[in-house]
């Protein structure tokens, strides 16, 4: 049989076979995009990173650039010749068709120098759609070429799971297992996962918090007995393809703005923020990045105090950010150490063993050169929702409120500040209505949920209980 043609050149960007990936922990062999996509996490427990950062042409952020052309230029170099010709083009057609705004991610000015980047115009009304729709399409392409079947495991604090279920439901060659913390996602987020009738989807409600779900997914991915049953992967932002799919909207914002900005990113697992940093590694102009976290402030304490330490996650209104061990922080450390895999491995092995690790002064300085962090508590989050409505007539979700509260602290004298608006407010209607006294107008995709029956399985937050549930699901084939 003649092999399928390979992706070559797209919109002036040369994609070559040199697109290669290494683990942040340095004990796994180099690999290509397809393997990084289908594995999710490296065999040594590290996260895949491109061996080199490709250059992005300034043509990508001209004012006339549309979202698809931007995304083609930003993502094609990471794929190289690993997928059939036209795979990325087809994936982006599917992605953009699922968004109800012509700009896909429009930029809105609230007041002089302060903007929001709206990322919630997709099929589940959250920013995760931008990467998840892409990953689903590229996974289909990769599996069709190889003839394999894949089980995808993902942990979610709400939006990732909803986006994954929507993207992978009824996929022919994929089984999807979603772990969410029981009673710790919003009712809308839960229903977006549990009301989809698809035999290839298993929803597990874990007795624990998001960090427990993430720990379980990492353990399952490393479980050799499960791997013997078939190929396993993850579509959390530990998967490089997920993260690469988030790079284009930073380029789009710069194009719409006509120049550089300071980006303030509401942060849970740090993938969204690192995607922006990745864009600057490719040459995108930027005035810096601010990670805005809620009262689960491990990242802020790490950057501001130099001590990365684990605490139990505390429930908040911005539930998707209730994370105390952000996995993509490992990618930031890898870059800050000058891509020293041994040093990176030492940091995260110490953190896993002791629950805390102190950064040496040089590493801390290098981390701070890439991003700063601000923690916004629940009272400030509520106050910002009220302020947004009073000052701009705008109803915002609690995650967006965290970003806006941090953004309004930034100095705008040197350039504009852009806060990422990551979800439609009606996904968190109870929290918003408690502040404003009325329910947000529902997004169309949320209104369509209605009173559909839900399907989920409750499990203890142990490896044995979760493994048994996943194994039983896999054995039905």
C-alpha positions in Angstrom: 0.0 0.0 0.0 1.3 3.5 -0.9 1.9 5.5 2.3 -0.2 8.7 2.7 1.5 11.9 1.6 3.0 14.0 4.4 2.3 17.6 5.5 4.9 19.8 3.8 4.5 23.6 3.5 1.6 25.7 4.9 1.1 29.4 4.4 4.8 30.0 3.9 5.9 28.0 7.0 8.1 25.1 6.2 7.3 21.9 8.2 10.1 19.4 8.1 10.8 16.0 9.5 13.0 17.8 12.1 10.0 18.4 14.4 11.3 16.4 17.4 10.5 16.2 21.1 12.4 15.6 24.3 11.3 14.9 27.9 11.7 17.5 30.5 13.3 14.8 32.7 15.8 13.7 30.1 15.5 9.9 30.4 13.3 9.1 27.4 14.4 9.0 23.8 13.6 11.8 21.4 10.4 11.3 19.4 8.1 12.9 16.8 4.9 14.8 17.1 2.6 11.8 16.6 4.2 9.8 19.4 4.1 12.9 21.7 0.4 13.4 20.8 -0.6 9.7 21.3 1.5 9.2 24.5 0.7 12.4 26.3 3.3 12.0 28.9 6.9 10.8 28.4 7.8 7.3 29.7 10.1 8.8 32.3 7.2 10.8 33.8 8.4 14.1 32.2 6.5 16.3 29.8 7.4 16.6 26.1 8.9 19.7 24.8 10.1 20.6 21.2 13.8 20.2 20.9 14.0 23.7 19.4 11.6 26.6 19.2 10.6 27.4 15.6 10.5 30.9 14.4 7.1 32.6 13.7 7.0 35.1 10.9 5.8 38.7 11.7 3.3 38.1 8.9 1.4 35.9 11.4 0.4 38.9 13.5 -0.6 41.4 10.9 -4.0 43.1 11.3 -5.4 41.2 8.3 -4.4 37.7 9.5 -7.5 35.5 10.2 -7.5 32.9 13.0 -7.0 29.9 10.7 -4.0 31.3 8.9 -2.5 32.3 12.2 -3.0 28.9 13.6 -1.6 27.2 10.5 1.6 29.2 10.8 1.9 28.8 14.6 1.2 25.0 14.8 2.5 23.5 11.5 6.2 23.7 12.6 5.5 21.5 15.6 4.0 18.8 13.5 6.6 18.5 10.8 5.9 15.6 8.5 4.4 13.4 11.2 0.8 13.5 9.9 -0.8 13.0 6.5 -0.9 16.0 4.2 -3.8 18.4 5.0 -4.3 17.0 8.5 -3.8 20.4 10.2 -5.8 22.2 7.6 -8.8 19.9 8.1 -8.5 20.1 11.9 -8.6 23.9 11.8 -11.6 23.9 9.5 -13.4 21.8 12.1 -12.3 24.0 14.9 -13.2 27.3 13.4 -16.6 26.0 12.2 -17.5 25.2 15.8 -17.1 28.9 17.0 -19.9 31.4 16.8 -17.8 34.5 16.4 -16.1 35.4 13.0 -12.8 36.3 14.8 -13.0 33.1 16.9 -11.2 34.8 19.8 -12.3 38.5 19.7 -10.5 41.2 21.7 -12.7 43.7 23.5 -11.6 47.0 25.0 -13.2 47.7 28.4 -11.4 51.0 29.1 -8.3 52.7 27.8 -5.5 50.2 27.8 -7.5 47.4 29.4 -8.8 44.5 27.2 -10.4 41.1 27.5 -9.7 38.3 25.1 -12.9 36.3 24.7 -12.1 32.6 24.5 -15.6 31.2 25.1 -17.3 31.2 21.8 -16.9 27.5 21.1 -19.1 24.4 21.6 -18.7 24.2 25.4 -18.3 27.9 26.1 -14.8 27.7 27.5 -11.3 28.2 26.2 -10.5 24.5 26.3 -12.5 24.1 23.1 -9.7 25.8 21.1 -7.2 23.1 21.8 -9.4 20.2 22.4 -11.2 20.3 19.0 -7.8 20.5 17.4 -6.4 17.5 19.3 -9.4 15.4 18.6 -9.0 15.9 14.9 -5.3 15.4 14.8 -5.7 12.2 16.9 -8.2 10.9 14.4 -5.7 11.5 11.6 -2.9 9.8 13.5 -4.9 6.8 14.4 -6.4 6.4 10.9 -2.8 6.3 9.6 -1.6 3.7 12.1 -4.8 1.6 12.5 -4.5 1.7 16.3 -7.0 2.2 19.0 -6.4 4.6 21.9 -7.7 5.1 25.4 -7.5 8.7 26.5 -7.4 9.5 30.2 -7.9 13.1 31.4 -8.3 14.8 34.7 -10.5 17.9 34.9 -11.5 20.6 37.2 -14.4 21.2 34.9 -13.8 22.7 31.5 -11.2 20.2 30.1 -13.5 17.3 30.7 -16.5 19.0 29.1 -14.4 20.0 26.0 -12.9 16.5 25.7 -16.3 14.8 25.9 -17.7 17.1 23.2 -14.6 16.6 21.0 -14.2 12.9 21.3 -17.7 11.6 21.7 -18.4 8.7 19.3 -14.9 8.8 17.9 -14.3 5.5 16.1 -10.8 4.7 17.4 -10.8 6.5 20.8 -12.2 5.6 24.3 -12.3 8.6 26.7 -12.1 8.3 30.5 -12.7 11.6 32.3 -11.9 12.0 36.0 -13.4 14.9 37.8 -13.5 15.7 41.6 -16.9 14.7 43.0 -19.0 17.8 43.9 -16.2 20.1 43.0 -17.2 21.2 39.5 -20.1 23.5 38.7 -23.4 21.9 37.8 -23.1 23.1 34.2 -19.6 21.7 33.9 -20.7 18.4 35.2 -23.8 18.2 33.0 -21.7 19.0 29.9 -19.6 15.9 30.7 -22.3 13.5 31.9 -25.3 14.2 29.6 -23.4 13.2 26.4 -24.7 9.9 25.2 -21.6 8.2 23.8 -20.6 4.6 24.5 -16.9 5.5 24.2 -17.0 7.9 27.1 -16.6 7.0 30.8 -17.1 9.7 33.4 -15.5 9.0 36.8 -16.4 11.2 39.8 -13.5 10.9 42.2 -13.8 11.3 45.9 -11.1 13.9 46.2 -9.9 17.1 44.6 -8.4 17.9 41.2 -4.9 17.2 42.3 -6.0 13.7 43.2 -7.5 13.3 39.8 -4.3 14.5 38.1 -2.2 12.2 40.3 -4.4 9.2 39.4 -4.2 10.0 35.6 -0.4 10.1 35.8 -0.3 6.9 37.7 -2.6 5.2 35.2 -0.5 6.4 32.3 2.5 4.7 33.9 0.6 1.5 34.7 2.2 -1.3 32.7 -0.7 -3.7 33.2 -3.1 -1.2 31.6 -0.6 -0.4 28.8 -0.6 -4.1 27.9 -4.3 -3.7 27.1 -3.7 -1.0 24.6 -2.2 2.4 23.9 -2.9 5.1 26.6 -2.7 8.8 26.4 -3.9 12.0 28.0 -5.4 15.2 26.7 -4.7 17.3 29.7 -2.4 20.2 29.0 0.5 17.8 29.9 -0.1 16.8 26.2 2.1 19.0 24.1 -0.5 19.1 21.3 -3.1 20.6 23.7 -0.7 23.3 24.6 0.4 24.0 21.1 -3.3 24.5 20.2 -3.4 27.4 22.7 -0.5 29.4 21.1 -2.6 30.9 18.2 -4.9 33.0 20.3 -2.0 35.0 21.7 -0.9 35.7 18.2 -4.4 36.6 17.2 -4.7 39.0 20.1 -1.4 40.7 19.1 -2.7 41.0 15.5 -6.0 42.5 16.7 -4.2 44.9 19.0 -1.5 45.9 16.5 1.4 45.3 18.9 2.6 43.9 22.1 0.7 43.6 25.4 1.0 42.3 28.9 -1.2 39.2 29.2 -2.9 38.3 32.4 -3.9 34.7 32.5 -6.2 33.0 35.0 -4.2 30.0 35.9 -4.9 26.5 37.2 -2.6 23.9 35.6 -0.5 26.7 34.0 -0.9 25.3 30.4 -2.7 28.4 29.2 0.0 30.7 30.5 2.8 28.6 29.2 1.3 28.6 25.7 1.7 32.4 25.7 5.3 32.1 26.9 5.8 29.5 24.1 4.5 32.1 21.6 7.2 34.5 22.7 9.9 31.8 22.3 8.8 31.7 18.7 9.2 35.5 18.3 5.8 37.0 19.3 6.4 40.4 20.8 5.1 40.7 24.4 5.4 42.9 27.4 5.2 40.0 29.8 2.9 37.5 31.5 1.1 37.5 34.8 -0.3 34.3 36.2 -3.5 35.2 38.1 -4.3 32.4 40.6 -7.1 32.2 43.2 -6.7 31.2 46.9 -5.0 28.0 45.7 -1.8 29.9 45.4 1.0 27.4 45.1 2.3 29.0 41.9 2.2 32.5 43.4 4.0 31.4 46.5 6.6 29.6 44.4 7.4 32.7 42.2 7.0 35.3 45.0 8.6 33.4 47.9 10.9 30.9 46.2 9.3 27.9 47.9 7.1 25.5 45.9 5.0 23.6 48.4 1.9 21.5 48.2 -1.2 22.2 50.2 -4.7 20.6 49.9 -6.8 22.4 47.3 -9.5 24.6 48.7 -12.9 25.0 47.0 -13.5 28.3 45.3 -15.9 30.0 42.9 -13.2 29.7 40.2 -13.3 25.9 40.4 -11.2 25.3 37.3 -8.3 26.9 39.1 -8.4 24.9 42.3 -5.0 23.4 41.7 -2.0 23.2 44.0 0.4 21.2 41.8 0.2 22.8 38.3 1.8 20.2 36.0 2.9 22.7 33.3 5.1 24.4 35.9 7.5 21.7 35.0 7.8 23.1 31.5 8.6 26.6 32.9 11.3 25.2 35.2 12.8 23.3 32.3 13.1 26.5 30.3 14.3 28.5 33.3 17.1 26.0 34.0 18.4 26.4 30.4 16.7 23.1 29.5 18.7 21.2 32.1 16.7 17.9 32.4 18.7 16.7 35.3 18.0 19.9 37.3 14.3 19.8 36.3 14.0 16.1 37.3 15.6 16.9 40.7 13.1 19.7 41.4 10.1 17.6 40.7 11.4 14.4 42.3 12.0 16.4 45.5 8.6 18.0 45.3 6.9 14.5 44.8 8.9 13.1 47.7 8.8 15.9 50.2 5.8 18.0 49.1 8.1 21.1 48.9 11.2 22.3 47.2 13.1 25.6 47.6 14.5 27.3 44.5 18.1 28.5 44.4 18.4 32.2 43.6 19.5 31.8 40.0 16.5 29.6 39.2 14.1 31.9 41.0 15.4 34.9 39.0 15.1 33.0 35.8 11.5 31.9 36.6 10.6 35.5 37.5 12.0 36.7 34.2 9.4 34.6 32.4 6.3 35.3 34.4 5.0 37.0 37.6 2.1 35.8 39.7 -0.8 37.4 41.7 -3.2 35.7 44.0 -6.8 36.9 44.1 -9.0 35.7 47.0 -12.7 35.0 47.0 -13.8 38.4 48.3 -11.7 40.1 45.6 -13.2 37.8 43.0 -16.8 38.7 44.0 -15.9 42.4 44.1 -14.4 42.2 40.6 -17.6 40.5 39.3 -19.6 43.4 40.8 -17.1 46.0 39.4 -17.2 44.6 35.9 -21.0 44.9 35.8 -21.1 48.3 37.3 -18.2 49.8 35.4 -18.6 48.2 32.0 -22.0 46.5 32.0 -20.3 43.2 31.6 -21.1 39.9 33.3 -18.0 37.8 33.8 -17.3 34.3 35.1 -15.2 34.0 38.3 -12.1 32.9 36.5 -12.3 36.0 34.3 -12.9 38.1 37.4 -9.6 36.7 38.9 -7.8 37.8 35.7 -9.4 41.2 35.6 -8.6 41.9 39.3 -5.0 41.1 38.6 -5.0 43.0 35.4 -6.3 46.2 37.0 -3.2 46.2 39.3 -0.9 46.3 36.3 0.8 49.5 35.0 -0.7 50.5 31.7 1.7 53.4 31.1 4.0 51.2 29.0 1.4 49.4 26.9 -2.0 47.7 27.0 -3.0 44.9 29.4 -5.0 41.9 28.1 -7.0 39.7 30.5 -8.0 36.3 29.2 -11.7 35.6 29.6 -11.8 31.9 29.7 -15.4 30.9 30.1 -18.9 32.2 29.6 -20.4 33.4 32.9 -23.5 31.1 32.6 -21.2 28.1 33.2 -20.9 29.4 36.8 -24.4 31.0 37.1 -24.9 30.2 40.8 -21.7 32.0 41.9 -22.3 35.0 39.6 -26.0 35.3 40.6 -25.0 35.3 44.3 -23.0 38.5 43.5 -25.2 40.3 41.0 -28.6 39.1 42.1 -29.6 37.6 38.7 -28.6 34.6 36.6 -26.4 35.3 33.6 -28.1 34.9 30.2 -27.2 31.3 29.2 -24.9 30.6 26.3 -26.8 28.8 23.6 -24.8 25.6 24.1 -25.6 25.7 27.8 -29.3 26.4 27.3 -29.4 23.3 25.1 -28.4 21.0 28.0 -31.9 21.1 29.5 -32.7 18.3 31.8 -31.0 15.5 30.0 -30.2 12.4 32.1 -26.6 12.1 33.5 -24.2 9.2 33.4 -21.3 8.9 35.8 -19.5 6.5 38.1 -18.4 7.5 41.6 -15.0 6.0 42.7 -12.7 6.4 45.7 -9.6 8.4 45.0 -7.3 5.4 45.1 -5.3 3.9 42.3 -6.9 0.4 42.8 -10.4 1.7 42.5 -9.7 3.9 39.5 -7.6 1.2 37.7 -10.4 -1.3 38.2 -13.0 1.1 36.7 -10.8 1.9 33.7 -9.9 -1.8 33.1 -13.6 -2.8 33.1 -14.4 0.0 30.6 -11.5 -1.1 28.3 -12.5 -4.8 28.5 -15.9 -4.2 26.9 -14.3 -4.4 23.4 
